[in-house]
Amino acid sequence: MIHHGFWLYPALLVTAICLLYASFNIKNTLVQLANFTCSPNYGFMISGLVCILIFSRLFGMKYLWYHLHPEQPHFLMYNVKAAVEEGAELFGYSLCLIASLFYYYEHRSPRINLPSEPHN
């Protein structure tokens, strides 16, 4: 039977594998990271991280929601708070996914060099 919080163990395993892979290829990792920071997709990634780490936490503060509508029952405001917080997190994760996919396809698609003038 899987217990509450089991997600931690697979997440730690994936983190360890990724860190080991990056540490064995440290030069290539740093070069690719520097290239990513020069890409327009980096802005999407930073925006997603800001949504996840800042806005979702701010919108998830129970004191904010309980003081907005003190006459409402706490269980109702808790559900609204949870929906808004999870929605902001989902939006942030979506931005990070979009940035990753665009960067991947930008660098994995074959480059087609078309001649500027037709040859006669």
MOPAC internal coordinates of N, CA, C and O (Angstrom, degrees):
PM7 1SCF
backbone

  N    0.0000 0     0.00 0     0.00 0    0    0    0
  C    1.4458 1     0.00 0     0.00 0    1    0    0
  C    1.5286 1   108.88 1     0.00 0    2    1    0
  O    1.2310 1   120.94 1   -46.75 1    3    2    1
  N    1.3130 1   115.81 1   133.25 1    3    2    1
  C    1.4641 1   121.40 1  -179.58 1    5    3    2
  C    1.5237 1   108.14 1   -84.48 1    6    5    3
  O    1.2310 1   120.55 1   -50.30 1    7    6    5
  N    1.3232 1   116.56 1   129.70 1    7    6    5
  C    1.4558 1   120.51 1  -178.71 1    9    7    6
  C    1.5280 1   110.98 1   -98.18 1   10    9    7
  O    1.2310 1   121.53 1   -14.21 1   11   10    9
  N    1.3209 1   114.68 1   165.79 1   11   10    9
  C    1.4716 1   121.56 1  -179.30 1   13   11   10
  C    1.5224 1   109.43 1   -61.66 1   14   13   11
  O    1.2310 1   120.54 1   -47.87 1   15   14   13
  N    1.3120 1   116.58 1   132.13 1   15   14   13
  C    1.4551 1   121.07 1   179.83 1   17   15   14
  C    1.5184 1   113.47 1    90.76 1   18   17   15
  O    1.2310 1   120.25 1  -171.85 1   19   18   17
  N    1.3250 1   117.12 1     8.15 1   19   18   17
  C    1.4665 1   120.31 1  -179.53 1   21   19   18
  C    1.5247 1   111.82 1   -64.78 1   22   21   19
  O    1.2310 1   120.00 1   155.53 1   23   22   21
  N    1.3237 1   117.61 1   -24.47 1   23   22   21
  C    1.4623 1   122.05 1  -179.13 1   25   23   22
  C    1.5191 1   111.88 1   -55.38 1   26   25   23
  O    1.2310 1   120.26 1   156.29 1   27   26   25
  N    1.3458 1   117.12 1   -23.71 1   27   26   25
  C    1.4527 1   121.28 1  -177.31 1   29   27   26
  C    1.5264 1   111.84 1   -61.64 1   30   29   27
  O    1.2310 1   119.99 1   140.61 1   31   30   29
  N    1.3170 1   117.62 1   -39.39 1   31   30   29
  C    1.4617 1   120.68 1  -175.82 1   33   31   30
  C    1.5296 1   112.63 1   -69.36 1   34   33   31
  O    1.2310 1   118.56 1   131.98 1   35   34   33
  N    1.3313 1   120.36 1   -48.02 1   35   34   33
  C    1.4757 1   118.03 1   174.53 1   37   35   34
  C    1.5318 1   112.46 1   -63.59 1   38   37   35
  O    1.2310 1   120.22 1   145.08 1   39   38   37
  N    1.3306 1   117.19 1   -34.92 1   39   38   37
  C    1.4688 1   119.74 1   179.14 1   41   39   38
  C    1.5293 1   110.54 1   -65.71 1   42   41   39
  O    1.2310 1   120.03 1   139.55 1   43   42   41
  N    1.3253 1   117.55 1   -40.45 1   43   42   41
  C    1.4677 1   120.67 1   177.36 1   45   43   42
  C    1.5253 1   111.22 1   -65.91 1   46   45   43
  O    1.2310 1   120.23 1   142.23 1   47   46   45
  N    1.3270 1   117.17 1   -37.77 1   47   46   45
  C    1.4586 1   121.15 1   178.43 1   49   47   46
  C    1.5307 1   110.90 1   -64.12 1   50   49   47
  O    1.2310 1   120.38 1   133.05 1   51   50   49
  N    1.3215 1   116.87 1   -46.95 1   51   50   49
  C    1.4702 1   120.58 1   178.76 1   53   51   50
  C    1.5282 1   110.07 1   -63.61 1   54   53   51
  O    1.2310 1   119.79 1   138.79 1   55   54   53
  N    1.3227 1   118.00 1   -41.21 1   55   54   53
  C    1.4645 1   121.59 1   178.38 1   57   55   54
  C    1.5253 1   110.87 1   -61.51 1   58   57   55
  O    1.2310 1   120.22 1   135.13 1   59   58   57
  N    1.3275 1   117.19 1   -44.87 1   59   58   57
  C    1.4678 1   120.84 1  -179.94 1   61   59   58
  C    1.5250 1   111.05 1   -62.86 1   62   61   59
  O    1.2310 1   120.10 1   137.04 1   63   62   61
  N    1.3343 1   117.42 1   -42.96 1   63   62   61
  C    1.4663 1   121.11 1   179.41 1   65   63   62
  C    1.5247 1   110.30 1   -62.90 1   66   65   63
  O    1.2310 1   120.13 1   134.90 1   67   66   65
  N    1.3263 1   117.36 1   -45.10 1   67   66   65
  C    1.4738 1   121.15 1  -179.31 1   69   67   66
  C    1.5243 1   111.45 1   -65.18 1   70   69   67
  O    1.2310 1   120.09 1   138.44 1   71   70   69
  N    1.3265 1   117.44 1   -41.56 1   71   70   69
  C    1.4622 1   120.09 1   179.39 1   73   71   70
  C    1.5247 1   111.46 1   -66.99 1   74   73   71
  O    1.2310 1   120.06 1   141.70 1   75   74   73
  N    1.3303 1   117.50 1   -38.30 1   75   74   73
  C    1.4599 1   120.35 1   177.19 1   77   75   74
  C    1.5279 1   110.71 1   -65.19 1   78   77   75
  O    1.2310 1   120.39 1   135.38 1   79   78   77
  N    1.3114 1   116.86 1   -44.62 1   79   78   77
  C    1.4654 1   120.51 1   178.73 1   81   79   78
  C    1.5200 1   110.66 1   -60.89 1   82   81   79
  O    1.2310 1   120.43 1   135.67 1   83   82   81
  N    1.3250 1   116.79 1   -44.33 1   83   82   81
  C    1.4629 1   120.39 1  -179.95 1   85   83   82
  C    1.5253 1   111.10 1   -66.43 1   86   85   83
  O    1.2310 1   119.69 1   142.55 1   87   86   85
  N    1.3221 1   118.20 1   -37.45 1   87   86   85
  C    1.4657 1   119.99 1  -178.42 1   89   87   86
  C    1.5225 1   112.11 1   -72.02 1   90   89   87
  O    1.2310 1   119.65 1   149.16 1   91   90   89
  N    1.3288 1   118.27 1   -30.84 1   91   90   89
  C    1.4641 1   120.23 1   176.91 1   93   91   90
  C    1.5207 1   111.94 1   -75.22 1   94   93   91
  O    1.2310 1   119.99 1   158.41 1   95   94   93
  N    1.3154 1   117.62 1   -21.59 1   95   94   93
  C    1.4615 1   123.28 1   178.60 1   97   95   94
  C    1.5257 1   109.97 1  -120.78 1   98   97   95
  O    1.2310 1   120.29 1  -130.92 1   99   98   97
  N    1.3285 1   117.06 1    49.08 1   99   98   97
  C    1.4586 1   121.44 1  -169.72 1  101   99   98
  C    1.5333 1   112.22 1   -63.24 1  102  101   99
  O    1.2310 1   119.68 1   140.33 1  103  102  101
  N    1.3345 1   118.22 1   -39.67 1  103  102  101
  C    1.4671 1   119.89 1  -178.63 1  105  103  102
  C    1.5253 1   110.58 1   -65.37 1  106  105  103
  O    1.2310 1   120.43 1   133.19 1  107  106  105
  N    1.3112 1   116.79 1   -46.81 1  107  106  105
  C    1.4616 1   121.44 1   179.04 1  109  107  106
  C    1.5299 1   110.83 1   -64.46 1  110  109  107
  O    1.2310 1   120.38 1   142.16 1  111  110  109
  N    1.3258 1   116.88 1   -37.84 1  111  110  109
  C    1.4633 1   121.57 1   178.95 1  113  111  110
  C    1.5219 1   110.95 1   -62.60 1  114  113  111
  O    1.2310 1   120.18 1   134.64 1  115  114  113
  N    1.3188 1   117.25 1   -45.36 1  115  114  113
  C    1.4624 1   121.02 1  -178.92 1  117  115  114
  C    1.5234 1   111.84 1   -67.96 1  118  117  115
  O    1.2310 1   120.29 1   142.16 1  119  118  117
  N    1.3313 1   117.05 1   -37.84 1  119  118  117
  C    1.4700 1   120.36 1   178.22 1  121  119  118
  C    1.5249 1   109.91 1   -64.71 1  122  121  119
  O    1.2310 1   120.36 1   134.60 1  123  122  121
  N    1.3352 1   116.92 1   -45.40 1  123  122  121
  C    1.4647 1   120.04 1   179.93 1  125  123  122
  C    1.5218 1   111.61 1   -67.06 1  126  125  123
  O    1.2310 1   119.95 1   143.91 1  127  126  125
  N    1.3301 1   117.70 1   -36.09 1  127  126  125
  C    1.4599 1   120.56 1   177.02 1  129  127  126
  C    1.5223 1   110.95 1   -64.97 1  130  129  127
  O    1.2310 1   120.50 1   139.27 1  131  130  129
  N    1.3335 1   116.65 1   -40.73 1  131  130  129
  C    1.4696 1   120.25 1   177.29 1  133  131  130
  C    1.5231 1   110.43 1   -64.76 1  134  133  131
  O    1.2310 1   120.02 1   140.58 1  135  134  133
  N    1.3330 1   117.56 1   -39.42 1  135  134  133
  C    1.4644 1   120.67 1   177.31 1  137  135  134
  C    1.5204 1   111.18 1   -64.23 1  138  137  135
  O    1.2310 1   120.66 1   141.08 1  139  138  137
  N    1.3171 1   116.34 1   -38.92 1  139  138  137
  C    1.4678 1   119.90 1  -179.17 1  141  139  138
  C    1.5216 1   111.30 1   -65.62 1  142  141  139
  O    1.2310 1   120.25 1   143.05 1  143  142  141
  N    1.3274 1   117.13 1   -36.95 1  143  142  141
  C    1.4676 1   119.41 1  -179.22 1  145  143  142
  C    1.5249 1   112.00 1   -68.74 1  146  145  143
  O    1.2310 1   119.85 1   161.10 1  147  146  145
  N    1.3273 1   117.90 1   -18.90 1  147  146  145
  C    1.4724 1   121.22 1   176.62 1  149  147  146
  C    1.5245 1   111.95 1   -90.63 1  150  149  147
  O    1.2310 1   120.22 1   174.04 1  151  150  149
  N    1.3090 1   117.19 1    -5.96 1  151  150  149
  C    1.4605 1   121.86 1  -177.21 1  153  151  150
  C    1.5297 1   110.83 1   -84.52 1  154  153  151
  O    1.2310 1   119.84 1   -29.37 1  155  154  153
  N    1.3455 1   117.91 1   150.63 1  155  154  153
  C    1.4627 1   119.79 1   174.88 1  157  155  154
  C    1.5309 1   112.27 1   -64.03 1  158  157  155
  O    1.2310 1   120.25 1   158.32 1  159  158  157
  N    1.3173 1   117.12 1   -21.68 1  159  158  157
  C    1.4614 1   120.96 1   179.46 1  161  159  158
  C    1.5257 1   112.45 1   -69.54 1  162  161  159
  O    1.2310 1   120.70 1   160.29 1  163  162  161
  N    1.3071 1   116.27 1   -19.71 1  163  162  161
  C    1.4650 1   120.54 1   178.26 1  165  163  162
  C    1.5273 1   111.19 1   -61.40 1  166  165  163
  O    1.2310 1   120.33 1   144.03 1  167  166  165
  N    1.3250 1   116.97 1   -35.97 1  167  166  165
  C    1.4655 1   120.49 1   177.06 1  169  167  166
  C    1.5174 1   112.02 1   -62.39 1  170  169  167
  O    1.2310 1   120.43 1   139.55 1  171  170  169
  N    1.3453 1   116.78 1   -40.45 1  171  170  169
  C    1.4672 1   120.20 1   175.73 1  173  171  170
  C    1.5269 1   110.69 1   -62.13 1  174  173  171
  O    1.2310 1   120.75 1   138.26 1  175  174  173
  N    1.3284 1   116.18 1   -41.74 1  175  174  173
  C    1.4698 1   120.04 1  -178.34 1  177  175  174
  C    1.5289 1   110.48 1   -64.70 1  178  177  175
  O    1.2310 1   120.08 1   134.55 1  179  178  177
  N    1.3179 1   117.46 1   -45.45 1  179  178  177
  C    1.4671 1   120.88 1   179.25 1  181  179  178
  C    1.5244 1   110.30 1   -64.01 1  182  181  179
  O    1.2310 1   120.22 1   139.37 1  183  182  181
  N    1.3329 1   117.19 1   -40.63 1  183  182  181
  C    1.4664 1   120.61 1   177.92 1  185  183  182
  C    1.5248 1   110.70 1   -61.77 1  186  185  183
  O    1.2310 1   120.37 1   138.14 1  187  186  185
  N    1.3234 1   116.90 1   -41.86 1  187  186  185
  C    1.4564 1   120.59 1   177.86 1  189  187  186
  C    1.5204 1   112.02 1   -63.71 1  190  189  187
  O    1.2310 1   120.42 1   137.98 1  191  190  189
  N    1.3223 1   116.80 1   -42.02 1  191  190  189
  C    1.4611 1   119.82 1   179.18 1  193  191  190
  C    1.5198 1   111.71 1   -66.37 1  194  193  191
  O    1.2310 1   120.32 1   143.24 1  195  194  193
  N    1.3386 1   116.99 1   -36.76 1  195  194  193
  C    1.4666 1   120.26 1   176.31 1  197  195  194
  C    1.5266 1   109.95 1   -63.76 1  198  197  195
  O    1.2310 1   120.41 1   137.75 1  199  198  197
  N    1.3317 1   116.83 1   -42.25 1  199  198  197
  C    1.4776 1   120.15 1   177.63 1  201  199  198
  C    1.5192 1   111.09 1   -61.00 1  202  201  199
  O    1.2310 1   120.54 1   136.43 1  203  202  201
  N    1.3256 1   116.58 1   -43.57 1  203  202  201
  C    1.4656 1   120.86 1  -177.14 1  205  203  202
  C    1.5183 1   111.31 1   -70.13 1  206  205  203
  O    1.2310 1   120.76 1   129.56 1  207  206  205
  N    1.3279 1   116.16 1   -50.44 1  207  206  205
  C    1.4649 1   120.31 1  -170.02 1  209  207  206
  C    1.5228 1   114.56 1   -84.93 1  210  209  207
  O    1.2310 1   119.72 1   156.18 1  211  210  209
  N    1.3268 1   118.14 1   -23.82 1  211  210  209
  C    1.4658 1   119.54 1  -176.11 1  213  211  210
  C    1.5229 1   111.96 1  -114.36 1  214  213  211
  O    1.2310 1   120.52 1   118.22 1  215  214  213
  N    1.3428 1   116.61 1   -61.78 1  215  214  213
  C    1.4609 1   118.79 1  -173.35 1  217  215  214
  C    1.5247 1   113.38 1   -64.58 1  218  217  215
  O    1.2310 1   120.12 1   137.99 1  219  218  217
  N    1.3307 1   117.38 1   -42.01 1  219  218  217
  C    1.4624 1   117.51 1  -179.17 1  221  219  218
  C    1.5266 1   110.92 1   -65.25 1  222  221  219
  O    1.2310 1   120.31 1   146.38 1  223  222  221
  N    1.3277 1   117.01 1   -33.62 1  223  222  221
  C    1.4717 1   119.74 1   177.73 1  225  223  222
  C    1.5294 1   111.06 1   -70.67 1  226  225  223
  O    1.2310 1   120.83 1   139.87 1  227  226  225
  N    1.3327 1   116.01 1   -40.13 1  227  226  225
  C    1.4666 1   118.45 1   178.06 1  229  227  226
  C    1.5248 1   111.38 1   -65.86 1  230  229  227
  O    1.2310 1   120.69 1   134.57 1  231  230  229
  N    1.3360 1   116.30 1   -45.43 1  231  230  229
  C    1.4661 1   119.62 1   179.85 1  233  231  230
  C    1.5152 1   112.01 1   -70.66 1  234  233  231
  O    1.2310 1   119.94 1   163.83 1  235  234  233
  N    1.3164 1   117.71 1   -16.17 1  235  234  233
  C    1.4537 1   121.31 1   179.95 1  237  235  234
  C    1.5183 1   114.45 1   -93.83 1  238  237  235
  O    1.2310 1   120.19 1  -173.78 1  239  238  237
  N    1.3096 1   117.25 1     6.22 1  239  238  237
  C    1.4680 1   119.64 1   179.14 1  241  239  238
  C    1.5209 1   109.40 1   -73.94 1  242  241  239
  O    1.2310 1   120.72 1   -60.98 1  243  242  241
  N    1.3273 1   116.23 1   119.02 1  243  242  241
  C    1.4702 1   119.25 1  -176.15 1  245  243  242
  C    1.5259 1   111.83 1   -65.78 1  246  245  243
  O    1.2310 1   120.05 1   148.89 1  247  246  245
  N    1.3146 1   117.52 1   -31.11 1  247  246  245
  C    1.4698 1   119.66 1  -179.65 1  249  247  246
  C    1.5246 1   111.00 1   -64.79 1  250  249  247
  O    1.2310 1   120.50 1   144.23 1  251  250  249
  N    1.3169 1   116.66 1   -35.77 1  251  250  249
  C    1.4547 1   120.56 1   177.06 1  253  251  250
  C    1.5210 1   110.44 1   -60.67 1  254  253  251
  O    1.2310 1   120.05 1   131.74 1  255  254  253
  N    1.3096 1   117.50 1   -48.26 1  255  254  253
  C    1.4636 1   121.93 1  -175.95 1  257  255  254
  C    1.5238 1   111.54 1   -72.47 1  258  257  255
  O    1.2310 1   120.43 1   141.45 1  259  258  257
  N    1.3214 1   116.78 1   -38.55 1  259  258  257
  C    1.4699 1   119.16 1  -178.76 1  261  259  258
  C    1.5243 1   111.85 1   -70.10 1  262  261  259
  O    1.2310 1   120.37 1   151.94 1  263  262  261
  N    1.3415 1   116.89 1   -28.06 1  263  262  261
  C    1.4547 1   119.42 1   179.06 1  265  263  262
  C    1.5276 1   112.89 1   -88.58 1  266  265  263
  O    1.2310 1   119.85 1   163.78 1  267  266  265
  N    1.3230 1   117.88 1   -16.22 1  267  266  265
  C    1.4550 1   120.25 1   175.52 1  269  267  266
  C    1.5276 1   111.19 1   -68.26 1  270  269  267
  O    1.2310 1   121.15 1   137.74 1  271  270  269
  N    1.3161 1   115.41 1   -42.26 1  271  270  269
  C    1.4688 1   121.64 1  -179.73 1  273  271  270
  C    1.5268 1   109.14 1  -133.96 1  274  273  271
  O    1.2310 1   120.18 1  -101.26 1  275  274  273
  N    1.3218 1   117.25 1    78.74 1  275  274  273
  C    1.4692 1   119.57 1  -177.07 1  277  275  274
  C    1.5323 1   113.07 1   -66.55 1  278  277  275
  O    1.2310 1   120.01 1   159.14 1  279  278  277
  N    1.3448 1   117.59 1   -20.86 1  279  278  277
  C    1.4643 1   119.23 1  -178.24 1  281  279  278
  C    1.5293 1   112.16 1   -79.35 1  282  281  279
  O    1.2310 1   120.11 1   164.24 1  283  282  281
  N    1.3462 1   117.39 1   -15.76 1  283  282  281
  C    1.4592 1   121.03 1  -179.90 1  285  283  282
  C    1.5310 1   110.22 1   -79.19 1  286  285  283
  O    1.2310 1   120.32 1   -31.57 1  287  286  285
  N    1.3305 1   117.00 1   148.43 1  287  286  285
  C    1.4727 1   118.93 1   176.09 1  289  287  286
  C    1.5339 1   110.80 1   -64.41 1  290  289  287
  O    1.2310 1   121.16 1   -32.17 1  291  290  289
  N    1.3214 1   115.39 1   147.83 1  291  290  289
  C    1.4677 1   120.44 1  -176.09 1  293  291  290
  C    1.5215 1   112.41 1   -63.73 1  294  293  291
  O    1.2310 1   119.93 1   144.73 1  295  294  293
  N    1.3339 1   117.74 1   -35.27 1  295  294  293
  C    1.4637 1   118.49 1  -178.96 1  297  295  294
  C    1.5307 1   111.50 1   -66.27 1  298  297  295
  O    1.2310 1   120.29 1   147.02 1  299  298  297
  N    1.3381 1   117.06 1   -32.98 1  299  298  297
  C    1.4561 1   120.26 1   177.88 1  301  299  298
  C    1.5292 1   110.59 1   -69.78 1  302  301  299
  O    1.2310 1   120.56 1   135.33 1  303  302  301
  N    1.3134 1   116.53 1   -44.67 1  303  302  301
  C    1.4610 1   120.15 1   179.69 1  305  303  302
  C    1.5291 1   110.56 1   -68.16 1  306  305  303
  O    1.2310 1   119.79 1   148.73 1  307  306  305
  N    1.3130 1   118.00 1   -31.27 1  307  306  305
  C    1.4666 1   120.73 1   176.74 1  309  307  306
  C    1.5207 1   110.07 1   -63.35 1  310  309  307
  O    1.2310 1   119.88 1   138.46 1  311  310  309
  N    1.3217 1   117.83 1   -41.54 1  311  310  309
  C    1.4591 1   120.95 1   179.15 1  313  311  310
  C    1.5283 1   111.41 1   -65.80 1  314  313  311
  O    1.2310 1   120.22 1   139.88 1  315  314  313
  N    1.3274 1   117.19 1   -40.12 1  315  314  313
  C    1.4630 1   120.81 1   177.23 1  317  315  314
  C    1.5199 1   109.73 1   -65.36 1  318  317  315
  O    1.2310 1   120.30 1   134.91 1  319  318  317
  N    1.3234 1   117.03 1   -45.09 1  319  318  317
  C    1.4614 1   122.03 1   179.13 1  321  319  318
  C    1.5160 1   110.78 1   -59.37 1  322  321  319
  O    1.2310 1   120.28 1   134.38 1  323  322  321
  N    1.3084 1   117.08 1   -45.62 1  323  322  321
  C    1.4625 1   121.20 1  -178.66 1  325  323  322
  C    1.5305 1   110.82 1   -64.44 1  326  325  323
  O    1.2310 1   120.36 1   139.03 1  327  326  325
  N    1.3245 1   116.92 1   -40.97 1  327  326  325
  C    1.4640 1   120.46 1   179.84 1  329  327  326
  C    1.5238 1   111.10 1   -64.28 1  330  329  327
  O    1.2310 1   120.06 1   136.25 1  331  330  329
  N    1.3252 1   117.49 1   -43.75 1  331  330  329
  C    1.4606 1   121.14 1  -179.46 1  333  331  330
  C    1.5276 1   110.41 1   -67.85 1  334  333  331
  O    1.2310 1   120.41 1   137.11 1  335  334  333
  N    1.3215 1   116.82 1   -42.89 1  335  334  333
  C    1.4678 1   120.18 1  -179.70 1  337  335  334
  C    1.5277 1   111.13 1   -64.16 1  338  337  335
  O    1.2310 1   120.20 1   133.47 1  339  338  337
  N    1.3191 1   117.22 1   -46.53 1  339  338  337
  C    1.4671 1   120.37 1  -179.92 1  341  339  338
  C    1.5212 1   111.22 1   -67.20 1  342  341  339
  O    1.2310 1   120.09 1   145.32 1  343  342  341
  N    1.3285 1   117.43 1   -34.68 1  343  342  341
  C    1.4618 1   120.50 1   176.90 1  345  343  342
  C    1.5117 1   111.88 1   -65.06 1  346  345  343
  O    1.2310 1   120.32 1   138.54 1  347  346  345
  N    1.3299 1   117.00 1   -41.46 1  347  346  345
  C    1.4670 1   120.48 1   177.81 1  349  347  346
  C    1.5278 1   110.75 1   -65.47 1  350  349  347
  O    1.2310 1   120.33 1   140.99 1  351  350  349
  N    1.3228 1   116.97 1   -39.01 1  351  350  349
  C    1.4664 1   120.27 1   176.89 1  353  351  350
  C    1.5203 1   111.17 1   -65.05 1  354  353  351
  O    1.2310 1   120.46 1   136.35 1  355  354  353
  N    1.3237 1   116.72 1   -43.65 1  355  354  353
  C    1.4622 1   120.38 1   179.26 1  357  355  354
  C    1.5254 1   110.90 1   -62.08 1  358  357  355
  O    1.2310 1   120.26 1   139.72 1  359  358  357
  N    1.3208 1   117.10 1   -40.28 1  359  358  357
  C    1.4584 1   120.98 1   177.05 1  361  359  358
  C    1.5257 1   110.45 1   -61.98 1  362  361  359
  O    1.2310 1   120.17 1   136.18 1  363  362  361
  N    1.3300 1   117.29 1   -43.82 1  363  362  361
  C    1.4673 1   121.18 1   179.06 1  365  363  362
  C    1.5181 1   111.91 1   -64.22 1  366  365  363
  O    1.2310 1   120.34 1   135.67 1  367  366  365
  N    1.3308 1   116.96 1   -44.33 1  367  366  365
  C    1.4656 1   120.09 1   177.74 1  369  367  366
  C    1.5263 1   110.77 1   -64.19 1  370  369  367
  O    1.2310 1   120.19 1   144.89 1  371  370  369
  N    1.3174 1   117.23 1   -35.11 1  371  370  369
  C    1.4676 1   120.59 1   177.91 1  373  371  370
  C    1.5216 1   110.87 1   -65.47 1  374  373  371
  O    1.2310 1   120.01 1   138.26 1  375  374  373
  N    1.3226 1   117.58 1   -41.74 1  375  374  373
  C    1.4672 1   120.48 1   176.48 1  377  375  374
  C    1.5271 1   111.42 1   -61.66 1  378  377  375
  O    1.2310 1   120.38 1   138.99 1  379  378  377
  N    1.3272 1   116.88 1   -41.01 1  379  378  377
  C    1.4680 1   120.34 1   178.57 1  381  379  378
  C    1.5294 1   110.71 1   -65.05 1  382  381  379
  O    1.2310 1   120.34 1   139.09 1  383  382  381
  N    1.3213 1   116.95 1   -40.91 1  383  382  381
  C    1.4611 1   120.99 1   178.57 1  385  383  382
  C    1.5221 1   110.61 1   -64.78 1  386  385  383
  O    1.2310 1   120.18 1   135.53 1  387  386  385
  N    1.3213 1   117.26 1   -44.47 1  387  386  385
  C    1.4618 1   121.08 1   179.59 1  389  387  386
  C    1.5299 1   110.28 1   -61.84 1  390  389  387
  O    1.2310 1   120.23 1   136.36 1  391  390  389
  N    1.3209 1   117.17 1   -43.64 1  391  390  389
  C    1.4669 1   120.48 1   178.73 1  393  391  390
  C    1.5252 1   110.57 1   -61.67 1  394  393  391
  O    1.2310 1   120.13 1   137.99 1  395  394  393
  N    1.3103 1   117.36 1   -42.01 1  395  394  393
  C    1.4646 1   121.06 1  -179.74 1  397  395  394
  C    1.5201 1   111.44 1   -66.08 1  398  397  395
  O    1.2310 1   120.28 1   135.12 1  399  398  397
  N    1.3180 1   117.07 1   -44.88 1  399  398  397
  C    1.4665 1   120.25 1  -178.68 1  401  399  398
  C    1.5219 1   111.50 1   -66.72 1  402  401  399
  O    1.2310 1   120.18 1   136.72 1  403  402  401
  N    1.3239 1   117.27 1   -43.28 1  403  402  401
  C    1.4650 1   119.77 1   178.87 1  405  403  402
  C    1.5276 1   110.66 1   -62.56 1  406  405  403
  O    1.2310 1   120.35 1   137.48 1  407  406  405
  N    1.3125 1   116.94 1   -42.52 1  407  406  405
  C    1.4620 1   119.68 1   179.16 1  409  407  406
  C    1.5236 1   110.65 1   -64.85 1  410  409  407
  O    1.2310 1   120.51 1   139.10 1  411  410  409
  N    1.3268 1   116.64 1   -40.90 1  411  410  409
  C    1.4643 1   121.07 1   179.13 1  413  411  410
  C    1.5271 1   110.29 1   -61.28 1  414  413  411
  O    1.2310 1   120.32 1   129.45 1  415  414  413
  N    1.3282 1   117.00 1   -50.55 1  415  414  413
  C    1.4568 1   119.82 1  -178.38 1  417  415  414
  C    1.5231 1   112.51 1   -68.86 1  418  417  415
  O    1.2310 1   120.66 1   150.96 1  419  418  417
  N    1.3201 1   116.34 1   -29.04 1  419  418  417
  C    1.4554 1   120.34 1   177.62 1  421  419  418
  C    1.5265 1   111.25 1   -65.38 1  422  421  419
  O    1.2310 1   120.39 1   145.68 1  423  422  421
  N    1.3211 1   116.87 1   -34.32 1  423  422  421
  C    1.4638 1   120.74 1  -175.49 1  425  423  422
  C    1.5215 1   113.43 1  -103.85 1  426  425  423
  O    1.2310 1   119.55 1   171.48 1  427  426  425
  N    1.3155 1   118.46 1    -8.52 1  427  426  425
  C    1.4596 1   120.62 1   179.14 1  429  427  426
  C    1.5203 1   113.28 1  -103.60 1  430  429  427
  O    1.2310 1   119.94 1   164.13 1  431  430  429
  N    1.3263 1   117.71 1   -15.87 1  431  430  429
  C    1.4588 1   119.41 1  -179.06 1  433  431  430
  C    1.5243 1   109.01 1   -73.21 1  434  433  431
  O    1.2310 1   120.61 1   -38.97 1  435  434  433
  N    1.3335 1   116.44 1   141.03 1  435  434  433
  C    1.4703 1   118.08 1  -179.65 1  437  435  434
  C    1.5220 1   110.79 1   -68.04 1  438  437  435
  O    1.2310 1   121.22 1   -39.65 1  439  438  437
  N    1.2899 1   115.28 1   140.35 1  439  438  437
  C    1.4616 1   121.10 1   179.19 1  441  439  438
  C    1.5259 1   108.53 1   -84.04 1  442  441  439
  O    1.2310 1   120.72 1   -52.73 1  443  442  441
  N    1.3061 1   116.23 1   127.27 1  443  442  441
  C    1.4539 1   121.11 1   178.71 1  445  443  442
  C    1.5218 1   107.16 1  -109.14 1  446  445  443
  O    1.2310 1   120.99 1   -62.81 1  447  446  445
  N    1.3062 1   115.72 1   117.19 1  447  446  445
  C    1.4542 1   120.69 1   178.78 1  449  447  446
  C    1.5251 1   108.55 1   -95.49 1  450  449  447
  O    1.2310 1   120.69 1   -71.73 1  451  450  449
  N    1.3095 1   116.28 1   108.27 1  451  450  449
  C    1.4469 1   121.36 1   178.67 1  453  451  450
  C    1.5175 1   109.48 1   -91.54 1  454  453  451
  O    1.2310 1   120.13 1   -42.45 1  455  454  453
  N    1.3061 1   117.37 1   137.55 1  455  454  453
  C    1.4666 1   117.88 1   177.91 1  457  455  454
  C    1.5208 1   110.50 1   -67.14 1  458  457  455
  O    1.2310 1   121.20 1   -33.73 1  459  458  457
  N    1.3217 1   115.32 1   146.27 1  459  458  457
  C    1.4605 1   119.40 1  -177.97 1  461  459  458
  C    1.5210 1   111.74 1   -74.58 1  462  461  459
  O    1.2310 1   119.97 1   148.39 1  463  462  461
  N    1.3302 1   117.66 1   -31.61 1  463  462  461
  C    1.4589 1   121.76 1   178.25 1  465  463  462
  C    1.5209 1   108.82 1  -129.52 1  466  465  463
  O    1.2310 1   120.21 1   -38.38 1  467  466  465
  N    1.3246 1   117.21 1   141.62 1  467  466  465
  C    1.4731 1   118.81 1   177.34 1  469  467  466
  C    1.5237 1   110.32 1   -69.74 1  470  469  467
  O    1.2310 1   121.67 1   -36.81 1  471  470  469
  N    1.3283 1   114.42 1   143.19 1  471  470  469
  C    1.4592 1   120.66 1   178.99 1  473  471  470
  C    1.5234 1   109.25 1   -85.41 1  474  473  471
  O    1.2310 1   119.96 1   -44.95 1  475  474  473
  N    1.3255 1   117.69 1   135.05 1  475  474  473
  C    1.4648 1   122.43 1   177.63 1  477  475  474
  C    1.4968 1   110.84 1  -103.02 1  478  477  475
  O    1.2310 1   120.10 1   180.00 1  479  478  477

